[in-house]
Amino acid sequence: MRLVPEARKMHKLWSVRLAAAAAVIAALEPALPTWEGILPEWAHAALVSVVAMSAVVARVIPQMGIHDDQ
């Protein structure tokens, strides 16, 4: 397996950031019973879905952070 040349700059990609955020939100699912009354049942699924779909959209949009030398 070979990584793409831009792999060292992955922390600058919004698609990677959003995918990581979706993973963190999904990992919080076991803690949802403690949030009962604060967070509606449907809100967790909706939040994960929106963030994950945003990562998909961000993946197909040109992201300048990997092409500059900063």
All heavy atoms as TSV, in Angstrom:
chain	resi	resn	atom	element	x	y	z
A	1	MET	N	N	0.848	-1.172	0.000
A	1	MET	CA	C	0.000	0.000	0.000
A	1	MET	C	C	0.895	1.237	0.000
A	1	MET	O	O	1.808	1.354	0.807
A	1	MET	CB	C	-0.896	-0.003	1.239
A	1	MET	CG	C	-1.720	1.227	1.357
A	1	MET	SD	S	-2.884	1.202	2.729
A	1	MET	CE	C	-1.824	1.531	4.096
A	2	ARG	N	N	0.592	2.139	-0.894
A	2	ARG	CA	C	1.322	3.404	-0.970
A	2	ARG	C	C	0.390	4.560	-0.630
A	2	ARG	O	O	-0.754	4.572	-1.051
A	2	ARG	CB	C	1.834	3.619	-2.385
A	2	ARG	CG	C	3.157	3.012	-2.633
A	2	ARG	CD	C	3.836	3.779	-3.723
A	2	ARG	NE	N	4.215	2.889	-4.794
A	2	ARG	CZ	C	4.525	3.286	-6.005
A	2	ARG	NH1	N	4.446	4.546	-6.337
A	2	ARG	NH2	N	4.896	2.435	-6.903
A	3	LEU	N	N	0.925	5.512	0.086
A	3	LEU	CA	C	0.151	6.710	0.408
A	3	LEU	C	C	0.303	7.724	-0.712
A	3	LEU	O	O	1.319	7.752	-1.407
A	3	LEU	CB	C	0.632	7.319	1.725
A	3	LEU	CG	C	0.477	6.451	2.971
A	3	LEU	CD1	C	1.093	7.156	4.165
A	3	LEU	CD2	C	-0.972	6.127	3.228
A	4	VAL	N	N	-0.693	8.582	-0.837
A	4	VAL	CA	C	-0.615	9.663	-1.820
A	4	VAL	C	C	0.450	10.655	-1.349
A	4	VAL	O	O	0.736	10.756	-0.151
A	4	VAL	CB	C	-1.978	10.376	-2.000
A	4	VAL	CG1	C	-2.993	9.430	-2.590
A	4	VAL	CG2	C	-2.474	10.952	-0.705
A	5	PRO	N	N	1.042	11.407	-2.271
A	5	PRO	CA	C	2.101	12.352	-1.877
A	5	PRO	C	C	1.656	13.376	-0.828
A	5	PRO	O	O	2.457	13.846	-0.032
A	5	PRO	CB	C	2.461	13.053	-3.187
A	5	PRO	CG	C	2.038	12.118	-4.260
A	5	PRO	CD	C	0.853	11.371	-3.709
A	6	GLU	N	N	0.377	13.706	-0.811
A	6	GLU	CA	C	-0.136	14.715	0.119
A	6	GLU	C	C	-0.463	14.152	1.493
A	6	GLU	O	O	-0.983	14.862	2.349
A	6	GLU	CB	C	-1.391	15.373	-0.459
A	6	GLU	CG	C	-1.179	16.126	-1.741
A	6	GLU	CD	C	-1.288	15.223	-2.971
A	6	GLU	OE1	O	-1.662	14.046	-2.828
A	6	GLU	OE2	O	-0.987	15.689	-4.069
A	7	ALA	N	N	-0.185	12.895	1.757
A	7	ALA	CA	C	-0.582	12.257	3.015
A	7	ALA	C	C	0.008	12.952	4.241
A	7	ALA	O	O	-0.620	12.980	5.295
A	7	ALA	CB	C	-0.178	10.787	3.006
A	8	ARG	N	N	1.175	13.535	4.114
A	8	ARG	CA	C	1.792	14.217	5.258
A	8	ARG	C	C	1.064	15.503	5.620
A	8	ARG	O	O	1.263	16.055	6.700
A	8	ARG	CB	C	3.247	14.520	4.951
A	8	ARG	CG	C	4.052	13.250	4.745
A	8	ARG	CD	C	5.470	13.573	4.533
A	8	ARG	NE	N	6.106	13.303	5.836
A	8	ARG	CZ	C	7.390	13.347	6.030
A	8	ARG	NH1	N	8.203	13.690	5.045
A	8	ARG	NH2	N	7.893	13.080	7.214
A	9	LYS	N	N	0.231	15.988	4.727
A	9	LYS	CA	C	-0.511	17.226	4.971
A	9	LYS	C	C	-1.995	16.953	5.242
A	9	LYS	O	O	-2.816	17.850	5.156
A	9	LYS	CB	C	-0.379	18.155	3.773
A	9	LYS	CG	C	1.048	18.581	3.498
A	9	LYS	CD	C	1.111	19.483	2.297
A	9	LYS	CE	C	2.530	19.872	1.986
A	9	LYS	NZ	N	2.621	20.754	0.830
A	10	MET	N	N	-2.328	15.713	5.576
A	10	MET	CA	C	-3.742	15.358	5.725
A	10	MET	C	C	-4.443	16.144	6.822
A	10	MET	O	O	-5.643	16.360	6.752
A	10	MET	CB	C	-3.917	13.866	5.955
A	10	MET	CG	C	-3.491	13.366	7.284
A	10	MET	SD	S	-3.798	11.604	7.377
A	10	MET	CE	C	-3.930	11.426	9.128
A	11	HIS	N	N	-3.709	16.607	7.828
A	11	HIS	CA	C	-4.331	17.374	8.906
A	11	HIS	C	C	-4.884	18.710	8.417
A	11	HIS	O	O	-5.698	19.332	9.084
A	11	HIS	CB	C	-3.324	17.610	10.037
A	11	HIS	CG	C	-2.154	18.429	9.623
A	11	HIS	ND1	N	-1.089	17.904	8.916
A	11	HIS	CD2	C	-1.890	19.738	9.800
A	11	HIS	CE1	C	-0.215	18.871	8.688
A	11	HIS	NE2	N	-0.674	19.998	9.206
A	12	LYS	N	N	-4.475	19.136	7.227
A	12	LYS	CA	C	-4.974	20.393	6.666
A	12	LYS	C	C	-6.251	20.214	5.859
A	12	LYS	O	O	-6.892	21.194	5.498
A	12	LYS	CB	C	-3.915	21.012	5.754
A	12	LYS	CG	C	-2.669	21.451	6.479
A	12	LYS	CD	C	-1.711	22.105	5.514
A	12	LYS	CE	C	-0.461	22.584	6.213
A	12	LYS	NZ	N	0.438	23.277	5.264
A	13	LEU	N	N	-6.631	18.988	5.560
A	13	LEU	CA	C	-7.798	18.720	4.710
A	13	LEU	C	C	-9.092	18.749	5.520
A	13	LEU	O	O	-9.217	18.057	6.534
A	13	LEU	CB	C	-7.653	17.358	4.032
A	13	LEU	CG	C	-6.494	17.205	3.069
A	13	LEU	CD1	C	-6.369	15.759	2.629
A	13	LEU	CD2	C	-6.690	18.105	1.866
A	14	TRP	N	N	-10.051	19.521	5.058
A	14	TRP	CA	C	-11.340	19.586	5.740
A	14	TRP	C	C	-12.067	18.256	5.685
A	14	TRP	O	O	-12.793	17.902	6.611
A	14	TRP	CB	C	-12.208	20.703	5.154
A	14	TRP	CG	C	-11.838	22.014	5.760
A	14	TRP	CD1	C	-11.103	23.010	5.181
A	14	TRP	CD2	C	-12.130	22.440	7.085
A	14	TRP	NE1	N	-10.919	24.032	6.075
A	14	TRP	CE2	C	-11.548	23.714	7.247
A	14	TRP	CE3	C	-12.815	21.890	8.150
A	14	TRP	CZ2	C	-11.642	24.424	8.425
A	14	TRP	CZ3	C	-12.903	22.602	9.330
A	14	TRP	CH2	C	-12.329	23.854	9.463
A	15	SER	N	N	-11.872	17.495	4.617
A	15	SER	CA	C	-12.526	16.192	4.535
A	15	SER	C	C	-12.030	15.273	5.643
A	15	SER	O	O	-12.813	14.537	6.256
A	15	SER	CB	C	-12.301	15.561	3.163
A	15	SER	OG	O	-10.926	15.475	2.853
A	16	VAL	N	N	-10.749	15.319	5.950
A	16	VAL	CA	C	-10.189	14.498	7.020
A	16	VAL	C	C	-10.673	15.005	8.380
A	16	VAL	O	O	-11.047	14.220	9.253
A	16	VAL	CB	C	-8.647	14.491	6.952
A	16	VAL	CG1	C	-8.045	13.792	8.160
A	16	VAL	CG2	C	-8.185	13.837	5.664
A	17	ARG	N	N	-10.686	16.306	8.553
A	17	ARG	CA	C	-11.149	16.889	9.819
A	17	ARG	C	C	-12.610	16.531	10.093
A	17	ARG	O	O	-12.976	16.172	11.213
A	17	ARG	CB	C	-10.997	18.401	9.793
A	17	ARG	CG	C	-9.562	18.869	9.778
A	17	ARG	CD	C	-9.495	20.366	9.610
A	17	ARG	NE	N	-8.118	20.833	9.536
A	17	ARG	CZ	C	-7.785	22.081	9.323
A	17	ARG	NH1	N	-8.714	23.001	9.171
A	17	ARG	NH2	N	-6.512	22.420	9.265
A	18	LEU	N	N	-13.446	16.633	9.064
A	18	LEU	CA	C	-14.864	16.324	9.237
A	18	LEU	C	C	-15.090	14.836	9.462
A	18	LEU	O	O	-15.959	14.444	10.251
A	18	LEU	CB	C	-15.662	16.822	8.031
A	18	LEU	CG	C	-15.786	18.344	7.939
A	18	LEU	CD1	C	-16.304	18.760	6.567
A	18	LEU	CD2	C	-16.706	18.866	9.034
A	19	ALA	N	N	-14.324	13.991	8.785
A	19	ALA	CA	C	-14.442	12.545	9.003
A	19	ALA	C	C	-14.044	12.192	10.436
A	19	ALA	O	O	-14.692	11.356	11.083
A	19	ALA	CB	C	-13.580	11.785	8.006
A	20	ALA	N	N	-13.006	12.829	10.946
A	20	ALA	CA	C	-12.590	12.603	12.339
A	20	ALA	C	C	-13.671	13.082	13.307
A	20	ALA	O	O	-13.961	12.421	14.308
A	20	ALA	CB	C	-11.271	13.304	12.616
A	21	ALA	N	N	-14.285	14.214	13.005
A	21	ALA	CA	C	-15.364	14.730	13.859
A	21	ALA	C	C	-16.549	13.768	13.863
A	21	ALA	O	O	-17.147	13.512	14.913
A	21	ALA	CB	C	-15.802	16.113	13.392
A	22	ALA	N	N	-16.894	13.218	12.699
A	22	ALA	CA	C	-17.997	12.254	12.624
A	22	ALA	C	C	-17.677	11.013	13.451
A	22	ALA	O	O	-18.547	10.467	14.139
A	22	ALA	CB	C	-18.278	11.875	11.175
A	23	ALA	N	N	-16.422	10.569	13.414
A	23	ALA	CA	C	-16.016	9.399	14.197
A	23	ALA	C	C	-16.122	9.672	15.694
A	23	ALA	O	O	-16.580	8.820	16.458
A	23	ALA	CB	C	-14.599	8.992	13.822
A	24	VAL	N	N	-15.715	10.863	16.108
A	24	VAL	CA	C	-15.794	11.230	17.526
A	24	VAL	C	C	-17.251	11.299	17.977
A	24	VAL	O	O	-17.614	10.777	19.039
A	24	VAL	CB	C	-15.067	12.558	17.800
A	24	VAL	CG1	C	-15.377	13.093	19.194
A	24	VAL	CG2	C	-13.569	12.385	17.616
A	25	ILE	N	N	-18.088	11.914	17.171
A	25	ILE	CA	C	-19.511	12.030	17.523
A	25	ILE	C	C	-20.146	10.646	17.601
A	25	ILE	O	O	-20.922	10.355	18.513
A	25	ILE	CB	C	-20.251	12.932	16.526
A	25	ILE	CG1	C	-19.722	14.361	16.627
A	25	ILE	CG2	C	-21.756	12.910	16.782
A	25	ILE	CD1	C	-20.165	15.257	15.480
A	26	ALA	N	N	-19.809	9.776	16.651
A	26	ALA	CA	C	-20.344	8.407	16.669
A	26	ALA	C	C	-19.848	7.646	17.889
A	26	ALA	O	O	-20.588	6.848	18.482
A	26	ALA	CB	C	-19.957	7.682	15.388
A	27	ALA	N	N	-18.601	7.872	18.292
A	27	ALA	CA	C	-18.045	7.190	19.464
A	27	ALA	C	C	-18.725	7.632	20.759
A	27	ALA	O	O	-18.688	6.909	21.761
A	27	ALA	CB	C	-16.547	7.441	19.552
A	28	LEU	N	N	-19.337	8.793	20.751
A	28	LEU	CA	C	-20.039	9.283	21.933
A	28	LEU	C	C	-21.408	8.632	22.141
A	28	LEU	O	O	-22.055	8.873	23.155
A	28	LEU	CB	C	-20.209	10.806	21.849
A	28	LEU	CG	C	-18.936	11.627	21.975
A	28	LEU	CD1	C	-19.237	13.097	21.737
A	28	LEU	CD2	C	-18.296	11.422	23.331
A	29	GLU	N	N	-21.829	7.806	21.199
A	29	GLU	CA	C	-23.160	7.193	21.284
A	29	GLU	C	C	-23.402	6.445	22.599
A	29	GLU	O	O	-24.487	6.558	23.167
A	29	GLU	CB	C	-23.395	6.260	20.098
A	29	GLU	CG	C	-24.798	5.719	20.056
A	29	GLU	CD	C	-25.077	4.937	18.785
A	29	GLU	OE1	O	-24.146	4.734	17.987
A	29	GLU	OE2	O	-26.225	4.528	18.617
A	30	PRO	N	N	-22.427	5.683	23.137
A	30	PRO	CA	C	-22.687	5.016	24.426
A	30	PRO	C	C	-22.978	5.980	25.571
A	30	PRO	O	O	-23.606	5.603	26.556
A	30	PRO	CB	C	-21.393	4.240	24.697
A	30	PRO	CG	C	-20.773	4.051	23.360
A	30	PRO	CD	C	-21.154	5.273	22.567
A	31	ALA	N	N	-22.542	7.218	25.458
A	31	ALA	CA	C	-22.766	8.195	26.526
A	31	ALA	C	C	-24.122	8.880	26.404
A	31	ALA	O	O	-24.495	9.669	27.272
A	31	ALA	CB	C	-21.663	9.246	26.515
A	32	LEU	N	N	-24.855	8.597	25.337
A	32	LEU	CA	C	-26.138	9.284	25.125
A	32	LEU	C	C	-27.147	9.113	26.254
A	32	LEU	O	O	-27.877	10.065	26.554
A	32	LEU	CB	C	-26.750	8.851	23.799
A	32	LEU	CG	C	-26.104	9.456	22.561
A	32	LEU	CD1	C	-26.782	8.925	21.303
A	32	LEU	CD2	C	-26.169	10.960	22.578
A	33	PRO	N	N	-27.247	7.950	26.900
A	33	PRO	CA	C	-28.220	7.857	27.999
A	33	PRO	C	C	-27.988	8.884	29.105
A	33	PRO	O	O	-28.934	9.326	29.745
A	33	PRO	CB	C	-28.027	6.431	28.523
A	33	PRO	CG	C	-27.541	5.674	27.341
A	33	PRO	CD	C	-26.672	6.651	26.592
A	34	THR	N	N	-26.755	9.300	29.301
A	34	THR	CA	C	-26.499	10.310	30.339
A	34	THR	C	C	-26.941	11.700	29.882
A	34	THR	O	O	-27.082	12.591	30.708
A	34	THR	CB	C	-25.008	10.359	30.714
A	34	THR	OG1	O	-24.243	10.698	29.557
A	34	THR	CG2	C	-24.539	9.021	31.262
A	35	TRP	N	N	-27.134	11.870	28.589
A	35	TRP	CA	C	-27.584	13.156	28.038
A	35	TRP	C	C	-29.098	13.187	27.832
A	35	TRP	O	O	-29.618	14.108	27.230
A	35	TRP	CB	C	-26.918	13.441	26.708
A	35	TRP	CG	C	-25.435	13.619	26.786
A	35	TRP	CD1	C	-24.659	13.600	27.903
A	35	TRP	CD2	C	-24.558	13.833	25.703
A	35	TRP	NE1	N	-23.350	13.787	27.566
A	35	TRP	CE2	C	-23.263	13.929	26.221
A	35	TRP	CE3	C	-24.734	13.939	24.329
A	35	TRP	CZ2	C	-22.155	14.130	25.414
A	35	TRP	CZ3	C	-23.626	14.140	23.539
A	35	TRP	CH2	C	-22.351	14.241	24.075
A	36	GLU	N	N	-29.777	12.188	28.332
A	36	GLU	CA	C	-31.222	12.101	28.146
A	36	GLU	C	C	-31.901	13.356	28.693
A	36	GLU	O	O	-31.615	13.821	29.783
A	36	GLU	CB	C	-31.759	10.870	28.881
A	36	GLU	CG	C	-33.107	10.430	28.412
A	36	GLU	CD	C	-33.483	9.080	28.997
A	36	GLU	OE1	O	-32.593	8.353	29.454
A	36	GLU	OE2	O	-34.678	8.789	29.002
A	37	GLY	N	N	-32.750	13.927	27.924
A	37	GLY	CA	C	-33.427	15.151	28.307
A	37	GLY	C	C	-32.727	16.400	27.784
A	37	GLY	O	O	-33.337	17.442	27.646
A	38	ILE	N	N	-31.435	16.292	27.506
A	38	ILE	CA	C	-30.678	17.420	26.963
A	38	ILE	C	C	-30.633	17.338	25.439
A	38	ILE	O	O	-30.812	18.333	24.751
A	38	ILE	CB	C	-29.239	17.442	27.529
A	38	ILE	CG1	C	-29.262	17.597	29.038
A	38	ILE	CG2	C	-28.411	18.531	26.875
A	38	ILE	CD1	C	-27.915	17.424	29.711
A	39	LEU	N	N	-30.399	16.133	24.945
A	39	LEU	CA	C	-30.250	15.900	23.514
A	39	LEU	C	C	-31.361	14.967	23.038
A	39	LEU	O	O	-31.455	13.833	23.510
A	39	LEU	CB	C	-28.878	15.253	23.239
A	39	LEU	CG	C	-28.461	15.032	21.816
A	39	LEU	CD1	C	-28.215	16.380	21.120
A	39	LEU	CD2	C	-27.196	14.203	21.756
A	40	PRO	N	N	-32.217	15.412	22.118
A	40	PRO	CA	C	-33.268	14.538	21.611
A	40	PRO	C	C	-32.665	13.302	20.940
A	40	PRO	O	O	-31.548	13.331	20.430
A	40	PRO	CB	C	-34.003	15.396	20.578
A	40	PRO	CG	C	-33.616	16.795	20.873
A	40	PRO	CD	C	-32.269	16.738	21.524
A	41	GLU	N	N	-33.412	12.197	20.934
A	41	GLU	CA	C	-32.924	10.935	20.380
A	41	GLU	C	C	-32.460	11.068	18.933
A	41	GLU	O	O	-31.454	10.496	18.543
A	41	GLU	CB	C	-34.008	9.867	20.454
A	41	GLU	CG	C	-34.338	9.415	21.851
A	41	GLU	CD	C	-35.417	8.357	21.858
A	41	GLU	OE1	O	-35.677	7.754	20.792
A	41	GLU	OE2	O	-36.000	8.131	22.923
A	42	TRP	N	N	-33.185	11.812	18.143
A	42	TRP	CA	C	-32.882	11.912	16.716
A	42	TRP	C	C	-31.690	12.820	16.436
A	42	TRP	O	O	-31.072	12.744	15.380
A	42	TRP	CB	C	-34.089	12.444	15.957
A	42	TRP	CG	C	-34.565	13.770	16.480
A	42	TRP	CD1	C	-35.516	13.972	17.431
A	42	TRP	CD2	C	-34.075	15.066	16.120
A	42	TRP	NE1	N	-35.649	15.316	17.679
A	42	TRP	CE2	C	-34.777	16.019	16.879
A	42	TRP	CE3	C	-33.114	15.522	15.221
A	42	TRP	CZ2	C	-34.546	17.377	16.772
A	42	TRP	CZ3	C	-32.882	16.883	15.116
A	42	TRP	CH2	C	-33.598	17.796	15.884
A	43	ALA	N	N	-31.330	13.669	17.388
A	43	ALA	CA	C	-30.286	14.669	17.149
A	43	ALA	C	C	-28.913	14.044	16.919
A	43	ALA	O	O	-28.149	14.520	16.083
A	43	ALA	CB	C	-30.231	15.656	18.304
A	44	HIS	N	N	-28.586	12.985	17.640
A	44	HIS	CA	C	-27.277	12.348	17.470
A	44	HIS	C	C	-27.130	11.789	16.063
A	44	HIS	O	O	-26.119	12.030	15.392
A	44	HIS	CB	C	-27.083	11.239	18.509
A	44	HIS	CG	C	-25.761	10.561	18.395
A	44	HIS	ND1	N	-25.601	9.399	17.693
A	44	HIS	CD2	C	-24.539	10.900	18.862
A	44	HIS	CE1	C	-24.336	9.046	17.739
A	44	HIS	NE2	N	-23.673	9.938	18.448
A	45	ALA	N	N	-28.121	11.041	15.604
A	45	ALA	CA	C	-28.066	10.462	14.254
A	45	ALA	C	C	-28.005	11.553	13.193
A	45	ALA	O	O	-27.254	11.451	12.219
A	45	ALA	CB	C	-29.264	9.556	14.019
A	46	ALA	N	N	-28.775	12.609	13.388
A	46	ALA	CA	C	-28.771	13.711	12.422
A	46	ALA	C	C	-27.416	14.408	12.402
A	46	ALA	O	O	-26.889	14.716	11.326
A	46	ALA	CB	C	-29.873	14.712	12.774
A	47	LEU	N	N	-26.826	14.620	13.564
A	47	LEU	CA	C	-25.526	15.296	13.644
A	47	LEU	C	C	-24.425	14.477	12.972
A	47	LEU	O	O	-23.651	14.999	12.173
A	47	LEU	CB	C	-25.170	15.570	15.104
A	47	LEU	CG	C	-23.899	16.366	15.363
A	47	LEU	CD1	C	-23.976	17.739	14.692
A	47	LEU	CD2	C	-23.683	16.519	16.855
A	48	VAL	N	N	-24.386	13.178	13.264
A	48	VAL	CA	C	-23.384	12.307	12.629
A	48	VAL	C	C	-23.578	12.305	11.126
A	48	VAL	O	O	-22.613	12.394	10.353
A	48	VAL	CB	C	-23.450	10.875	13.192
A	48	VAL	CG1	C	-22.571	9.936	12.390
A	48	VAL	CG2	C	-23.038	10.851	14.643
A	49	SER	N	N	-24.819	12.211	10.664
A	49	SER	CA	C	-25.102	12.176	9.224
A	49	SER	C	C	-24.676	13.463	8.532
A	49	SER	O	O	-24.053	13.430	7.470
A	49	SER	CB	C	-26.600	11.943	8.988
A	49	SER	OG	O	-26.973	10.696	9.505
A	50	VAL	N	N	-24.984	14.593	9.122
A	50	VAL	CA	C	-24.629	15.880	8.526
A	50	VAL	C	C	-23.113	16.049	8.455
A	50	VAL	O	O	-22.568	16.449	7.419
A	50	VAL	CB	C	-25.279	17.053	9.309
A	50	VAL	CG1	C	-24.677	18.384	8.911
A	50	VAL	CG2	C	-26.781	17.053	9.083
A	51	VAL	N	N	-22.411	15.710	9.521
A	51	VAL	CA	C	-20.956	15.865	9.532
A	51	VAL	C	C	-20.312	14.892	8.545
A	51	VAL	O	O	-19.398	15.263	7.799
A	51	VAL	CB	C	-20.386	15.683	10.953
A	51	VAL	CG1	C	-18.873	15.688	10.945
A	51	VAL	CG2	C	-20.907	16.780	11.869
A	52	ALA	N	N	-20.784	13.657	8.488
A	52	ALA	CA	C	-20.226	12.674	7.558
A	52	ALA	C	C	-20.472	13.080	6.105
A	52	ALA	O	O	-19.572	12.975	5.261
A	52	ALA	CB	C	-20.813	11.297	7.834
A	53	MET	N	N	-21.663	13.552	5.803
A	53	MET	CA	C	-21.950	13.995	4.430
A	53	MET	C	C	-21.144	15.249	4.088
A	53	MET	O	O	-20.730	15.423	2.943
A	53	MET	CB	C	-23.446	14.243	4.243
A	53	MET	CG	C	-24.266	12.969	4.238
A	53	MET	SD	S	-23.667	11.724	3.063
A	53	MET	CE	C	-23.862	12.552	1.526
A	54	SER	N	N	-20.899	16.094	5.067
A	54	SER	CA	C	-20.044	17.266	4.832
A	54	SER	C	C	-18.630	16.830	4.476
A	54	SER	O	O	-17.973	17.452	3.636
A	54	SER	CB	C	-20.012	18.160	6.069
A	54	SER	OG	O	-21.300	18.652	6.344
A	55	ALA	N	N	-18.155	15.748	5.081
A	55	ALA	CA	C	-16.829	15.221	4.757
A	55	ALA	C	C	-16.788	14.728	3.316
A	55	ALA	O	O	-15.794	14.930	2.605
A	55	ALA	CB	C	-16.447	14.095	5.709
A	56	VAL	N	N	-17.867	14.097	2.876
A	56	VAL	CA	C	-17.937	13.629	1.486
A	56	VAL	C	C	-17.891	14.813	0.533
A	56	VAL	O	O	-17.147	14.807	-0.457
A	56	VAL	CB	C	-19.220	12.791	1.256
A	56	VAL	CG1	C	-19.418	12.483	-0.212
A	56	VAL	CG2	C	-19.151	11.506	2.072
A	57	VAL	N	N	-18.655	15.845	0.814
A	57	VAL	CA	C	-18.664	17.034	-0.039
A	57	VAL	C	C	-17.296	17.711	-0.016
A	57	VAL	O	O	-16.764	18.102	-1.060
A	57	VAL	CB	C	-19.773	18.018	0.405
A	57	VAL	CG1	C	-19.655	19.342	-0.319
A	57	VAL	CG2	C	-21.149	17.395	0.174
A	58	ALA	N	N	-16.694	17.815	1.153
A	58	ALA	CA	C	-15.383	18.449	1.265
A	58	ALA	C	C	-14.320	17.684	0.490
A	58	ALA	O	O	-13.353	18.270	0.008
A	58	ALA	CB	C	-14.972	18.572	2.727
A	59	ARG	N	N	-14.507	16.383	0.352
A	59	ARG	CA	C	-13.523	15.567	-0.362
A	59	ARG	C	C	-13.459	15.917	-1.843
A	59	ARG	O	O	-12.414	15.824	-2.462
A	59	ARG	CB	C	-13.868	14.078	-0.183
A	59	ARG	CG	C	-12.934	13.138	-0.879
A	59	ARG	CD	C	-11.531	13.262	-0.272
A	59	ARG	NE	N	-10.580	12.475	-1.014
A	59	ARG	CZ	C	-9.657	12.980	-1.827
A	59	ARG	NH1	N	-9.549	14.275	-1.983
A	59	ARG	NH2	N	-8.828	12.196	-2.457
A	60	VAL	N	N	-14.561	16.328	-2.437
A	60	VAL	CA	C	-14.590	16.619	-3.870
A	60	VAL	C	C	-14.376	18.091	-4.189
A	60	VAL	O	O	-14.309	18.466	-5.347
A	60	VAL	CB	C	-15.892	16.107	-4.534
A	60	VAL	CG1	C	-15.985	14.602	-4.414
A	60	VAL	CG2	C	-17.115	16.768	-3.943
A	61	ILE	N	N	-14.245	18.921	-3.166
A	61	ILE	CA	C	-13.973	20.344	-3.356
A	61	ILE	C	C	-12.460	20.554	-3.264
A	61	ILE	O	O	-11.819	20.014	-2.359
A	61	ILE	CB	C	-14.694	21.190	-2.282
A	61	ILE	CG1	C	-16.203	21.069	-2.462
A	61	ILE	CG2	C	-14.255	22.639	-2.338
A	61	ILE	CD1	C	-16.994	21.731	-1.360
A	62	PRO	N	N	-11.868	21.325	-4.172
A	62	PRO	CA	C	-10.427	21.574	-4.079
A	62	PRO	C	C	-10.079	22.218	-2.738
A	62	PRO	O	O	-10.715	23.188	-2.329
A	62	PRO	CB	C	-10.143	22.539	-5.230
A	62	PRO	CG	C	-11.290	22.407	-6.163
A	62	PRO	CD	C	-12.465	21.999	-5.331
A	63	GLN	N	N	-9.084	21.666	-2.082
A	63	GLN	CA	C	-8.676	22.165	-0.771
A	63	GLN	C	C	-7.252	22.694	-0.891
A	63	GLN	O	O	-6.314	21.934	-1.067
A	63	GLN	CB	C	-8.782	21.047	0.262
A	63	GLN	CG	C	-10.220	20.565	0.375
A	63	GLN	CD	C	-10.379	19.416	1.324
A	63	GLN	OE1	O	-9.899	19.475	2.454
A	63	GLN	NE2	N	-11.043	18.378	0.878
A	64	MET	N	N	-7.127	23.985	-0.793
A	64	MET	CA	C	-5.857	24.652	-1.063
A	64	MET	C	C	-4.780	24.334	-0.019
A	64	MET	O	O	-3.618	24.502	-0.280
A	64	MET	CB	C	-6.069	26.161	-1.158
A	64	MET	CG	C	-7.062	26.566	-2.240
A	64	MET	SD	S	-6.758	25.823	-3.850
A	64	MET	CE	C	-5.296	26.714	-4.324
A	65	GLY	N	N	-5.134	23.874	1.146
A	65	GLY	CA	C	-4.158	23.633	2.199
A	65	GLY	C	C	-3.077	22.643	1.859
A	65	GLY	O	O	-1.998	22.674	2.424
A	66	ILE	N	N	-3.308	21.751	0.910
A	66	ILE	CA	C	-2.297	20.748	0.577
A	66	ILE	C	C	-1.377	21.179	-0.535
A	66	ILE	O	O	-0.369	20.542	-0.792
A	66	ILE	CB	C	-2.931	19.393	0.227
A	66	ILE	CG1	C	-3.815	19.493	-1.001
A	66	ILE	CG2	C	-3.695	18.842	1.404
A	66	ILE	CD1	C	-4.281	18.169	-1.544
A	67	HIS	N	N	-1.717	22.248	-1.224
A	67	HIS	CA	C	-0.930	22.662	-2.369
A	67	HIS	C	C	-0.007	23.843	-2.095
A	67	HIS	O	O	0.866	24.138	-2.887
A	67	HIS	CB	C	-1.843	22.995	-3.542
A	67	HIS	CG	C	-2.600	21.797	-4.006
A	67	HIS	ND1	N	-2.004	20.694	-4.565
A	67	HIS	CD2	C	-3.922	21.523	-3.968
A	67	HIS	CE1	C	-2.921	19.794	-4.859
A	67	HIS	NE2	N	-4.096	20.270	-4.488
A	68	ASP	N	N	-0.200	24.504	-0.959
A	68	ASP	CA	C	0.715	25.603	-0.642
A	68	ASP	C	C	1.880	25.058	0.177
A	68	ASP	O	O	1.852	23.957	0.679
A	68	ASP	CB	C	0.013	26.751	0.074
A	68	ASP	CG	C	-0.659	26.316	1.363
A	68	ASP	OD1	O	-0.455	25.155	1.795
A	68	ASP	OD2	O	-1.385	27.118	1.939
A	69	ASP	N	N	2.930	25.806	0.296
A	69	ASP	CA	C	4.126	25.348	0.988
A	69	ASP	C	C	4.190	25.770	2.437
A	69	ASP	O	O	5.232	25.728	3.063
A	69	ASP	CB	C	5.377	25.855	0.251
A	69	ASP	CG	C	5.557	25.189	-1.091
A	69	ASP	OD1	O	5.039	24.066	-1.257
A	69	ASP	OD2	O	6.201	25.785	-1.962
A	70	GLN	N	N	3.096	26.201	2.998
A	70	GLN	CA	C	3.089	26.666	4.378
A	70	GLN	C	C	2.932	25.525	5.333
A	70	GLN	O	O	2.337	24.582	5.173
A	70	GLN	CB	C	1.964	27.682	4.577
A	70	GLN	CG	C	2.178	28.883	3.728
A	70	GLN	CD	C	1.012	29.869	3.837
A	70	GLN	OE1	O	0.084	29.663	4.597
A	70	GLN	NE2	N	1.073	30.926	3.088
